[in-house]
Amino acid sequence: ITMDGSKIHLFLDGAEQGSGTAFTGTVTAGGNRYIGGYHSPALFSMPGYYDEARLSSVVRWTSNFTPPTEAYVY
């Protein structure tokens, strides 16, 4: 999942599965961030395993791409 401004892109194996407007407010430094679901009560969840999760301050992809075969170097 990537976000470019207020547009969110959902990718599966490098192929975009969909996009839409995700957020139009302001992100602040305070508060918790969640990957895979909301805080209690659980209103939304994405069950499964996460591998190579990466949070970035820049947009990595906004169109189809070839997924890396090596682990990310930090």
C-alpha positions as CSV (number, residue, x, y, z in Angstrom):
1,I,0.0,0.0,0.0
2,T,1.4,3.4,-0.9
3,M,0.0,6.9,-0.5
4,D,0.7,9.8,-2.7
5,G,-0.9,12.9,-1.3
6,S,-4.4,11.8,-0.6
7,K,-4.4,9.0,-3.1
8,I,-3.8,5.4,-1.9
9,H,-2.6,2.6,-4.1
10,L,-3.0,-1.1,-3.3
11,F,-0.5,-3.5,-4.9
12,L,-0.3,-7.3,-4.9
13,D,3.0,-8.8,-6.1
14,G,3.8,-5.4,-7.9
15,A,0.5,-5.2,-9.8
16,E,-1.9,-2.4,-8.8
17,Q,-5.2,-3.8,-7.6
18,G,-7.0,-0.5,-7.0
19,S,-6.7,3.1,-5.9
20,G,-8.7,5.8,-4.3
21,T,-8.8,8.8,-2.0
22,A,-7.7,7.7,1.4
23,F,-7.1,10.8,3.5
24,T,-7.7,14.5,3.3
25,G,-6.7,15.6,6.8
26,T,-3.4,16.4,8.4
27,V,-1.0,13.8,9.9
28,T,0.5,14.7,13.2
29,A,3.5,13.2,15.0
30,G,1.4,12.2,18.0
31,G,-0.7,9.1,18.4
32,N,-0.4,5.4,17.4
33,R,0.0,4.0,14.0
34,Y,-1.4,0.6,13.1
35,I,-0.5,-1.8,10.3
36,G,-3.2,-4.4,9.5
37,G,-6.1,-3.0,11.6
38,Y,-7.6,-0.4,13.8
39,H,-7.2,-0.1,17.5
40,S,-9.8,-1.6,19.8
41,P,-12.6,-2.2,19.1
42,A,-11.3,-4.0,15.9
43,L,-13.4,-2.4,13.1
44,F,-11.1,-3.5,10.3
45,S,-8.3,-6.1,10.0
46,M,-6.1,-7.6,7.4
47,P,-5.3,-11.1,8.6
48,G,-2.2,-12.9,7.4
49,Y,1.5,-12.5,7.6
50,Y,3.5,-9.4,6.8
51,D,7.0,-9.6,5.3
52,E,9.3,-6.7,4.5
53,A,6.9,-4.0,5.8
54,R,8.5,-0.6,5.2
55,L,7.4,2.8,6.3
56,S,8.9,5.6,4.2
57,S,8.8,9.4,4.1
58,V,8.7,9.2,0.2
59,V,6.4,7.4,-2.2
60,R,8.0,4.3,-3.5
61,W,5.5,3.2,-6.2
62,T,2.4,4.7,-7.8
63,S,2.2,2.3,-10.7
64,N,3.0,-1.4,-11.4
65,F,6.5,-2.5,-10.5
66,T,8.7,-5.5,-10.2
67,P,9.0,-6.5,-6.5
68,P,12.5,-6.7,-5.2
69,T,13.9,-10.2,-4.7
70,E,16.4,-9.2,-2.0
71,A,15.7,-7.8,1.5
72,Y,15.5,-4.0,1.8
73,V,18.8,-2.4,3.0
74,Y,18.2,0.2,5.7
